[in-house]
Amino acid sequence: MRDLELLVPTLFGLEGLCAEELRRLELPQVRAENGRVGCLARLGDIPRLNLNLRTGERVLLVMGRYEARDFDTLFEKARALPWEEVIPRDGAFPVKGHSLNSQLHAVPACQAVLKKAIAARLGEKYRLTTLPETGALYQVQFSIMRDQVVLMLDTTGPGLHKRGYRAVGVAAPLRETLAAALVLLSRYRGREPFCDPFCGSGTIPIEAALIAKNRAPGLNRSFSAQRWSWLDSGLWLQAVEEAMDKEFHGSYEIWGGDVDPRAVAIARENAEKADVEDCVRFEVADTAEFRRSEPAGRVATNPPYGERLLEKRGAEELYRAFGRAVRELPPGWQVGVLSSHTEFERTFGKPADKKRKLYNGMLKCDWFLYYGRKR
């Protein structure tokens, strides 16, 4: 097989963090684009990225790129690609994707044309008039932007945010990839205490524990490409061994608090599933009473809003009480807050030292960062 090109979709705002991850994994020619990050790769990098990426949503293998302004071109250039190199005679190959600012804007029609083109190529190569599609899944994805077509295979399956530890959650849970991004943005490295006073089902503290331990987030799940015959199973074992060899074994102070006892119970269960219960502590606690005596530490949190507000407490009262608690922390503490509340800084009681635009799904949010005070 030729040299590979991989694309990693991300939540908007996380492209730079994901690009940093790819560079740390020593992938060549990393480039960040809107909503995705690309790189060149070898076969063994498919398992490595699926196992190790914290902020990417999935790993896509690029099959081809071309320009198409009509359905004939879309069909013929898709048919010309070597699909038989990656999809066996019994492989299932559903097609899905999106189109933006292009002549070919009808997504269902594009799906049908691409499905027909791939089927025509495989039918010719395997000498079959009907393809059974009873084997492993080879999900085909397409992106058409400004008439530029990218055809890809999804190596991941269920998104990378599904780590395998969060079987249950609370209302409006934070996606694991975004939670990991908040920890990375806080610059937490496991050396000082880490706190989430609005922990909910525990996603941010659990991701902090995985980062502190340098544990690959994909170790407890499977991926679509593990069933692909042309991707040697030995490469997966090698990637697992490499990831486990890089894991740290230290003592960490990671704490999560929430006023809802049910949420705290769920957080503890999730920490056990993630195998980090030894370094994460969860307590039922009111944010207004949040106190820490250590001289320095990190806070990364996503306060509730809308239906997530507990005990019918209004957002302004909640944020005002949290702001008062934060201002009483020792001067070495750094606080990061993700919120979609348009008046957050006013209600919190202090302008942020730094802001960054992020998206929680389709919800536009801000990451408000407060550096430690100086006395």
C-alpha positions in Angstrom: 0.0 0.0 0.0 1.1 3.5 -0.8 2.2 6.0 1.9 -0.9 7.0 3.9 -2.6 10.3 4.6 -4.7 10.5 7.7 -7.3 13.1 8.7 -8.5 13.5 12.3 -11.7 15.5 12.8 -12.0 17.6 16.0 -14.5 19.8 17.8 -14.0 23.4 16.6 -11.4 25.1 18.6 -9.4 22.0 19.4 -7.5 21.7 16.1 -4.3 23.2 17.6 -4.3 20.9 20.6 -4.8 17.8 18.3 -2.0 19.0 16.0 0.3 19.2 19.1 -0.7 15.6 19.9 0.2 14.4 16.5 3.6 16.1 16.6 4.3 14.5 20.0 3.6 11.2 18.4 6.1 12.1 15.7 3.8 12.1 12.7 5.2 14.0 9.7 3.7 17.0 7.9 1.0 17.8 10.5 -1.4 20.5 9.4 -4.3 22.0 11.2 -7.5 23.0 9.2 -10.9 24.1 10.3 -12.4 21.2 12.2 -9.7 18.7 11.4 -6.0 17.9 11.4 -4.1 16.1 8.7 -0.8 14.2 8.5 1.2 11.6 6.7 1.5 8.2 8.2 2.6 4.6 8.1 0.3 1.6 8.7 1.4 1.3 12.3 0.3 4.8 13.0 -3.4 3.9 12.5 -3.4 1.9 15.8 -1.1 4.4 17.5 -3.4 7.3 16.8 -6.6 5.5 17.7 -5.1 4.4 21.0 -3.4 7.7 22.0 -5.3 10.7 20.8 -7.2 12.6 23.5 -8.7 15.5 21.5 -9.4 13.9 18.1 -12.8 12.5 17.3 -11.8 9.7 14.9 -9.0 8.6 12.5 -9.8 8.7 8.8 -7.7 7.1 6.1 -7.7 9.2 3.0 -8.4 7.2 -0.2 -8.4 10.0 -2.7 -8.8 13.7 -3.4 -10.2 15.3 -6.6 -12.4 18.2 -7.9 -16.0 17.4 -8.9 -18.7 19.8 -10.1 -21.0 17.2 -11.6 -22.1 13.6 -10.7 -20.4 12.0 -13.7 -17.0 13.3 -12.4 -17.9 12.3 -8.9 -18.6 8.8 -10.0 -15.8 8.2 -12.4 -13.0 9.5 -10.1 -14.4 7.5 -7.2 -14.5 4.4 -9.3 -10.9 4.9 -10.4 -9.6 4.6 -6.8 -8.1 1.2 -5.6 -10.9 0.3 -3.2 -10.1 -3.4 -3.6 -6.8 -2.8 -1.7 -8.8 -2.0 1.5 -12.3 -3.5 1.1 -12.5 -7.3 0.7 -15.1 -9.1 -1.3 -17.5 -9.5 1.7 -16.8 -6.1 3.3 -19.7 -3.8 4.3 -19.1 -0.3 2.9 -21.9 2.2 3.8 -21.3 5.7 2.7 -21.9 9.0 4.6 -20.6 12.5 4.5 -21.3 16.2 4.0 -21.1 18.9 1.3 -20.6 22.6 1.8 -20.4 25.5 -0.7 -20.3 23.1 -3.6 -22.1 22.5 -6.9 -22.9 19.0 -5.6 -24.9 20.0 -2.5 -27.5 17.2 -2.3 -25.9 14.8 0.3 -28.2 11.8 -0.3 -27.6 12.0 -4.1 -23.8 12.2 -3.5 -24.0 9.2 -1.1 -25.9 7.1 -3.8 -23.4 8.0 -6.6 -20.4 7.2 -4.5 -21.9 4.0 -3.2 -22.6 2.9 -6.8 -19.1 3.9 -7.9 -17.4 1.9 -5.2 -19.6 -1.1 -5.8 -18.9 -0.9 -9.5 -15.1 -1.0 -8.9 -15.3 -3.9 -6.3 -17.8 -5.8 -8.5 -15.4 -5.6 -11.4 -12.3 -6.6 -9.4 -14.0 -9.5 -7.6 -16.1 -10.5 -10.6 -19.4 -10.2 -8.7 -22.7 -8.8 -9.8 -23.9 -8.4 -6.2 -21.6 -7.7 -3.3 -22.6 -9.6 -0.1 -21.5 -6.9 2.4 -21.6 -9.5 5.2 -18.1 -9.0 6.6 -16.3 -6.4 8.6 -17.4 -2.7 8.5 -15.5 -0.3 6.1 -17.3 2.9 6.7 -16.7 5.3 3.8 -16.9 9.0 4.5 -16.8 11.9 2.1 -16.2 15.6 2.4 -17.1 18.0 -0.4 -16.0 21.6 0.3 -15.9 24.2 -2.5 -16.1 21.3 -5.0 -13.1 19.6 -3.6 -13.9 15.9 -2.8 -12.1 13.9 -0.1 -12.9 10.2 0.2 -12.0 8.4 3.4 -12.3 5.2 5.4 -13.2 5.4 9.1 -10.7 3.3 11.0 -12.2 4.1 14.4 -15.9 3.1 14.6 -17.6 4.7 17.5 -16.0 8.1 18.1 -12.8 8.4 20.1 -14.6 10.3 22.8 -16.2 7.0 23.8 -13.3 5.8 26.0 -15.3 2.9 27.5 -15.5 4.2 31.1 -18.7 6.3 31.0 -21.5 3.7 30.8 -23.9 6.2 32.5 -23.8 9.9 33.1 -25.8 12.9 34.2 -27.7 15.5 32.2 -25.7 17.3 29.4 -22.4 15.4 29.9 -19.2 16.9 28.7 -17.7 15.0 25.8 -14.5 13.2 26.9 -12.4 14.8 24.1 -13.4 18.3 25.2 -12.8 17.4 28.9 -9.3 16.3 28.0 -8.8 19.5 26.1 -9.7 21.5 29.1 -7.1 19.6 31.2 -4.5 20.2 28.5 -5.4 23.9 28.3 -4.9 24.2 32.1 -1.4 23.0 31.6 -1.9 20.3 34.3 0.9 17.8 34.3 0.3 15.9 37.5 2.6 17.8 39.7 0.1 19.9 41.7 -3.4 19.4 42.9 -6.2 19.4 40.3 -9.8 20.2 41.1 -13.2 20.3 39.4 -15.8 21.8 41.7 -18.7 21.0 39.2 -17.6 17.5 38.4 -20.9 16.0 37.3 -20.3 12.4 36.2 -16.5 12.9 36.7 -15.3 13.3 33.1 -12.8 16.2 33.7 -11.1 14.7 36.8 -11.0 11.2 35.1 -9.4 12.7 32.0 -6.9 14.6 34.2 -6.0 11.3 35.8 -5.4 9.7 32.4 -3.2 12.6 31.4 -1.3 12.6 34.8 -0.6 8.9 34.4 0.1 9.3 30.6 -2.3 6.5 30.0 -3.5 6.0 26.4 -7.3 6.8 26.5 -8.1 4.1 23.9 -6.7 1.1 25.8 -10.1 -0.1 27.1 -12.0 -0.2 23.8 -11.9 -1.7 20.3 -11.8 -0.1 16.8 -13.2 -0.9 13.4 -9.8 -1.3 11.8 -8.9 -4.2 14.2 -11.1 -6.4 12.0 -9.4 -5.4 8.8 -7.3 -8.3 7.4 -4.7 -6.1 5.7 -3.9 -4.3 8.9 -1.6 -6.7 10.8 -2.9 -7.5 14.3 0.8 -7.3 15.4 0.7 -3.6 14.8 -2.1 -3.2 17.3 -0.2 -5.3 19.9 2.9 -3.2 19.2 1.0 0.0 19.7 -0.6 -1.2 23.0 2.8 -2.3 24.3 4.3 1.1 23.4 1.5 3.0 25.1 1.7 0.9 28.2 5.5 1.3 28.4 5.0 5.1 28.5 2.6 5.1 31.4 3.6 6.9 34.6 3.1 5.4 38.1 3.0 8.2 40.7 0.9 9.8 43.4 -1.6 12.4 42.3 -4.1 14.8 44.0 -7.1 15.0 41.8 -10.5 16.0 43.3 -14.0 16.4 42.0 -17.0 17.8 43.8 -20.7 18.1 43.0 -23.8 19.1 45.0 -25.7 16.1 43.6 -25.0 12.8 45.5 -26.2 10.8 42.5 -23.7 12.5 40.2 -20.9 11.8 42.7 -21.9 8.2 42.9 -21.8 7.9 39.1 -18.4 9.7 39.0 -16.9 7.1 41.4 -18.3 4.3 39.3 -16.8 5.8 36.1 -13.4 6.3 37.8 -13.4 2.6 38.7 -14.3 1.7 35.1 -11.4 3.9 33.9 -9.1 2.2 36.5 -8.1 5.6 38.0 -10.0 5.4 41.3 -6.7 5.2 43.2 -5.8 8.8 42.2 -9.2 10.6 41.9 -11.3 11.5 44.9 -15.0 12.6 44.5 -17.1 14.2 47.2 -20.5 15.7 47.6 -19.7 19.4 48.0 -21.2 22.8 47.5 -19.2 25.0 45.2 -19.8 28.1 47.4 -17.8 26.2 50.1 -14.9 25.3 47.7 -11.6 25.8 49.6 -8.0 24.7 49.1 -5.0 25.3 51.4 -2.2 24.2 49.0 -0.2 27.1 47.8 -0.7 26.3 44.1 -2.9 24.1 41.9 -5.2 23.9 38.9 -9.0 24.2 38.5 -10.7 23.2 35.3 -14.5 23.1 35.3 -17.7 23.3 33.3 -20.4 24.9 35.5 -24.0 23.9 34.9 -26.3 26.0 32.8 -30.0 25.8 31.7 -31.5 22.5 32.7 -28.3 21.4 34.4 -28.8 24.0 37.1 -29.2 22.1 40.4 -31.7 22.9 43.1 -33.2 25.6 40.8 -30.3 27.9 41.7 -29.9 30.7 39.1 -26.8 31.0 37.0 -25.9 34.4 38.3 -26.1 33.3 42.0 -24.2 30.1 41.2 -21.4 31.9 39.3 -21.2 34.7 41.9 -20.8 32.3 44.7 -18.1 30.4 42.7 -16.3 33.6 42.0 -16.2 34.5 45.7 -14.8 31.1 46.5 -12.1 31.3 43.8 -10.9 34.7 45.0 -10.2 33.1 48.4 -7.8 30.5 46.9 -4.1 30.8 47.6 -2.2 33.0 45.0 -0.6 30.1 43.1 -3.9 28.6 41.9 -4.9 28.9 38.2 -8.6 28.6 37.3 -10.2 27.7 34.0 -13.9 27.8 33.4 -15.9 26.6 30.3 -19.2 28.4 30.0 -21.7 29.5 27.4 -23.2 32.1 29.7 -22.9 35.5 27.9 -22.5 37.4 31.2 -20.2 35.0 32.9 -17.4 37.4 33.7 -19.7 40.0 35.1 -21.5 37.4 37.4 -18.2 35.7 38.3 -16.9 39.1 39.5 -13.7 39.4 37.5 -12.6 39.7 33.8 -10.7 36.7 32.5 -7.0 37.0 32.0 -7.4 35.1 28.8 -10.3 33.7 26.7 -10.5 31.1 24.1 -13.5 30.2 21.9 -14.5 26.5 22.1 -17.6 24.4 21.1 -19.4 21.9 23.3 -21.0 20.0 20.4 -22.8 22.8 18.5 -22.9 25.1 21.6 -20.6 28.0 21.4 -18.7 28.5 24.7 -15.7 30.4 26.1 -12.8 29.1 28.1 -12.2 31.7 30.7 -8.7 31.5 32.2 -7.7 33.2 35.5 -4.0 33.1 36.4 -2.9 32.9 40.0 -3.0 36.1 42.1 0.1 37.9 43.2 0.3 39.3 46.7 
